[in-house]
């Protein structure tokens, strides 16, 4: 079973009115679900470097009449790359993204920068490859690697979530 954004967001704890970023949003599988979870009083920032995916996400948001979703072109592998304001967000999600990045520490530092004090981060990523689906084994960013990165980046692991048969999910707090 693949990772299910609805289930993962439910386990993360998103409340109406929150401000949330989806770093490495891609086509917005998490962003769309997040926009519904935060409600009209909340805001979601979908940040990605691939403009074609952001255009697709923007079109979907227009079709679904989603008005609380901001599309942000940015490179989360650069310092201040999301262009979001420092300490302005309640939650950040990085889903199926870390395995693709070369500068994972920079990505976590960007999440930390934009989170409010004691804000929370959800990391969801591939645990394994199977049947030709998912990243090639040498691209995987395993859970133990993610835990080491969390500990060295100013986050505290609060709990793990059930993120799917081939994914792990880690809920962390900014410290």
C-alpha positions as a LaTeX table, in Angstrom:
\begin{tabular}{lrrr}
\hline
Residue & $x$ (\AA) & $y$ (\AA) & $z$ (\AA) \\
\hline
Unk1 & 0.00 & 0.00 & 0.00 \\
Unk2 & 1.22 & 3.49 & $-0.82$ \\
Unk3 & 1.35 & 6.30 & 1.66 \\
Unk4 & $-2.05$ & 7.96 & 2.10 \\
Unk5 & $-1.92$ & 11.73 & 2.70 \\
Unk6 & $-5.33$ & 11.82 & 4.43 \\
Unk7 & $-4.34$ & 9.18 & 6.97 \\
Unk8 & $-0.91$ & 10.70 & 7.59 \\
Unk9 & $-2.27$ & 14.21 & 8.07 \\
Unk10 & $-4.93$ & 12.91 & 10.44 \\
Unk11 & $-2.21$ & 11.26 & 12.56 \\
Unk12 & $-0.10$ & 14.44 & 12.48 \\
Unk13 & $-2.74$ & 16.66 & 14.03 \\
Unk14 & $-3.77$ & 19.60 & 11.90 \\
Unk15 & $-6.33$ & 22.02 & 13.30 \\
Unk16 & $-8.49$ & 24.60 & 11.51 \\
Unk17 & $-6.76$ & 27.97 & 11.30 \\
Unk18 & $-3.22$ & 26.59 & 11.23 \\
Unk19 & $-0.54$ & 27.79 & 8.82 \\
Unk20 & 1.25 & 24.86 & 7.21 \\
Unk21 & 3.94 & 24.37 & 4.56 \\
Unk22 & 4.28 & 21.38 & 2.27 \\
Unk23 & 7.99 & 21.47 & 1.38 \\
Unk24 & 8.68 & 19.61 & $-1.84$ \\
Unk25 & 4.97 & 19.59 & $-2.59$ \\
Unk26 & 5.24 & 18.28 & $-6.14$ \\
Unk27 & 1.77 & 17.96 & $-7.63$ \\
Unk28 & 0.23 & 18.63 & $-4.22$ \\
Unk29 & $-1.10$ & 15.31 & $-2.94$ \\
Unk30 & $-0.54$ & 16.57 & 0.62 \\
Unk31 & $-1.25$ & 20.24 & $-0.11$ \\
Unk32 & $-4.83$ & 19.61 & $-1.26$ \\
Unk33 & $-5.62$ & 17.49 & 1.81 \\
Unk34 & $-3.93$ & 20.04 & 4.08 \\
Unk35 & $-5.99$ & 22.89 & 2.61 \\
Unk36 & $-9.15$ & 21.07 & 3.64 \\
Unk37 & $-7.78$ & 20.27 & 7.12 \\
Unk38 & $-6.83$ & 23.88 & 7.97 \\
Unk39 & $-10.14$ & 25.22 & 6.66 \\
Unk40 & $-10.90$ & 28.67 & 5.34 \\
Unk41 & $-9.25$ & 30.35 & 8.33 \\
Unk42 & $-5.96$ & 28.51 & 7.72 \\
Unk43 & $-3.30$ & 28.72 & 5.04 \\
Unk44 & $-1.19$ & 26.17 & 3.18 \\
Unk45 & 2.01 & 26.99 & 1.32 \\
Unk46 & 2.95 & 24.46 & $-1.36$ \\
Unk47 & 6.66 & 24.90 & $-2.07$ \\
Unk48 & 8.47 & 23.18 & $-4.93$ \\
Unk49 & 11.26 & 23.82 & $-7.41$ \\
Unk50 & 9.44 & 22.19 & $-10.34$ \\
Unk51 & 7.26 & 24.87 & $-11.88$ \\
Unk52 & 5.34 & 22.43 & $-14.09$ \\
Unk53 & 4.09 & 20.56 & $-11.01$ \\
Unk54 & 3.13 & 23.82 & $-9.32$ \\
Unk55 & 1.09 & 24.81 & $-12.39$ \\
Unk56 & $-0.71$ & 21.47 & $-12.21$ \\
Unk57 & $-1.40$ & 22.01 & $-8.52$ \\
Unk58 & $-2.65$ & 25.56 & $-9.10$ \\
Unk59 & $-5.04$ & 24.30 & $-11.79$ \\
Unk60 & $-6.38$ & 21.61 & $-9.48$ \\
Unk61 & $-6.88$ & 24.16 & $-6.69$ \\
Unk62 & $-8.84$ & 26.42 & $-9.06$ \\
Unk63 & $-10.99$ & 23.48 & $-10.22$ \\
Unk64 & $-11.75$ & 22.52 & $-6.62$ \\
Unk65 & $-12.31$ & 26.15 & $-5.57$ \\
Unk66 & $-9.53$ & 25.97 & $-2.95$ \\
Unk67 & $-8.66$ & 29.51 & $-1.90$ \\
Unk68 & $-6.38$ & 28.96 & 1.11 \\
Unk69 & $-3.49$ & 27.44 & $-0.87$ \\
Unk70 & $-0.50$ & 29.56 & $-1.88$ \\
Unk71 & 1.75 & 28.19 & $-4.60$ \\
Unk72 & 5.41 & 29.05 & $-3.95$ \\
Unk73 & 8.25 & 28.42 & $-6.35$ \\
Unk74 & 11.34 & 27.83 & $-4.25$ \\
Unk75 & 14.38 & 25.64 & $-3.79$ \\
Unk76 & 14.24 & 24.10 & $-0.33$ \\
Unk77 & 17.84 & 22.93 & $-0.74$ \\
Unk78 & 19.01 & 26.54 & $-0.46$ \\
Unk79 & 19.16 & 28.69 & 2.66 \\
Unk80 & 15.86 & 30.63 & 2.87 \\
Unk81 & 14.86 & 28.79 & $-0.30$ \\
Unk82 & 11.16 & 28.54 & 0.57 \\
Unk83 & 10.98 & 32.36 & 0.78 \\
Unk84 & 8.53 & 31.93 & 3.67 \\
Unk85 & 8.77 & 34.17 & 6.72 \\
Unk86 & 10.86 & 33.02 & 9.68 \\
Unk87 & 8.93 & 31.40 & 12.56 \\
Unk88 & 5.59 & 31.90 & 10.82 \\
Unk89 & 4.18 & 28.36 & 10.56 \\
Unk90 & 2.53 & 25.91 & 12.92 \\
Unk91 & 3.38 & 22.78 & 10.95 \\
Unk92 & 5.65 & 21.65 & 8.10 \\
Unk93 & 5.35 & 18.46 & 6.07 \\
Unk94 & 8.18 & 16.97 & 4.04 \\
Unk95 & 6.69 & 13.95 & 2.25 \\
Unk96 & 8.44 & 11.71 & $-0.26$ \\
Unk97 & 11.03 & 14.42 & $-0.76$ \\
Unk98 & 14.17 & 13.80 & 1.30 \\
Unk99 & 15.22 & 10.80 & $-0.77$ \\
Unk100 & 15.40 & 13.15 & $-3.78$ \\
Unk101 & 17.51 & 15.85 & $-2.16$ \\
Unk102 & 21.28 & 16.21 & $-2.05$ \\
Unk103 & 21.32 & 18.64 & 0.88 \\
Unk104 & 19.00 & 17.07 & 3.43 \\
Unk105 & 20.46 & 19.12 & 6.28 \\
Unk106 & 19.59 & 22.35 & 4.44 \\
Unk107 & 16.02 & 21.13 & 3.94 \\
Unk108 & 15.64 & 20.44 & 7.67 \\
Unk109 & 17.20 & 23.79 & 8.52 \\
Unk110 & 14.67 & 25.50 & 6.25 \\
Unk111 & 11.83 & 23.69 & 8.01 \\
Unk112 & 13.24 & 24.76 & 11.37 \\
Unk113 & 13.63 & 28.37 & 10.21 \\
Unk114 & 10.00 & 28.75 & 9.13 \\
Unk115 & 8.43 & 26.89 & 12.07 \\
Unk116 & 7.22 & 28.78 & 15.11 \\
Unk117 & 8.87 & 27.87 & 18.42 \\
Unk118 & 7.73 & 24.34 & 19.31 \\
Unk119 & 6.21 & 23.98 & 15.83 \\
Unk120 & 5.93 & 20.47 & 14.46 \\
Unk121 & 7.39 & 18.67 & 11.46 \\
Unk122 & 6.13 & 15.52 & 9.76 \\
Unk123 & 8.59 & 13.57 & 7.65 \\
Unk124 & 7.19 & 10.82 & 5.44 \\
Unk125 & 9.52 & 8.95 & 3.12 \\
Unk126 & 10.11 & 5.64 & 1.40 \\
Unk127 & 11.36 & 2.79 & 3.57 \\
Unk128 & 11.95 & 0.43 & 0.66 \\
Unk129 & 11.52 & $-0.14$ & $-3.06$ \\
Unk130 & 9.33 & $-2.93$ & $-4.38$ \\
Unk131 & 8.28 & $-4.33$ & $-7.72$ \\
Unk132 & 9.86 & $-1.45$ & $-9.64$ \\
Unk133 & 7.88 & 1.15 & $-7.66$ \\
Unk134 & 9.42 & 3.79 & $-5.46$ \\
Unk135 & 12.99 & 5.05 & $-5.63$ \\
Unk136 & 15.88 & 2.82 & $-6.55$ \\
Unk137 & 17.41 & 1.26 & $-3.41$ \\
Unk138 & 20.52 & 3.46 & $-3.52$ \\
Unk139 & 18.33 & 6.60 & $-3.35$ \\
Unk140 & 16.39 & 5.55 & $-0.25$ \\
Unk141 & 16.72 & 7.73 & 2.84 \\
Unk142 & 16.09 & 5.17 & 5.55 \\
Unk143 & 14.39 & 5.84 & 8.86 \\
Unk144 & 17.60 & 5.52 & 10.88 \\
Unk145 & 19.24 & 8.13 & 8.63 \\
Unk146 & 16.23 & 10.43 & 9.08 \\
Unk147 & 16.35 & 10.00 & 12.86 \\
Unk148 & 20.05 & 10.96 & 12.92 \\
Unk149 & 19.30 & 14.02 & 10.79 \\
Unk150 & 16.41 & 15.03 & 13.04 \\
Unk151 & 18.62 & 14.83 & 16.12 \\
Unk152 & 21.37 & 16.91 & 14.52 \\
Unk153 & 18.99 & 19.56 & 13.13 \\
Unk154 & 17.30 & 20.91 & 16.24 \\
Unk155 & 14.25 & 18.68 & 16.31 \\
Unk156 & 13.00 & 16.17 & 18.84 \\
Unk157 & 11.19 & 13.01 & 17.75 \\
Unk158 & 7.76 & 12.90 & 19.38 \\
Unk159 & 6.35 & 9.77 & 17.78 \\
Unk160 & 6.19 & 7.59 & 14.72 \\
Unk161 & 3.04 & 7.23 & 12.65 \\
Unk162 & 1.83 & 4.40 & 10.43 \\
Unk163 & 2.60 & 5.88 & 7.02 \\
Unk164 & 1.98 & 2.89 & 4.75 \\
Unk165 & 3.57 & $-0.46$ & 3.98 \\
Unk166 & 6.57 & 1.06 & 2.20 \\
Unk167 & 6.91 & 4.36 & 4.07 \\
Unk168 & 7.85 & 5.62 & 7.51 \\
Unk169 & 6.42 & 8.67 & 9.26 \\
Unk170 & 8.14 & 10.74 & 11.95 \\
Unk171 & 6.49 & 13.53 & 13.94 \\
Unk172 & 9.03 & 15.95 & 15.39 \\
Unk173 & 8.97 & 19.15 & 17.43 \\
Unk174 & 11.25 & 22.12 & 16.92 \\
Unk175 & 13.45 & 22.59 & 19.99 \\
\hline
\end{tabular}
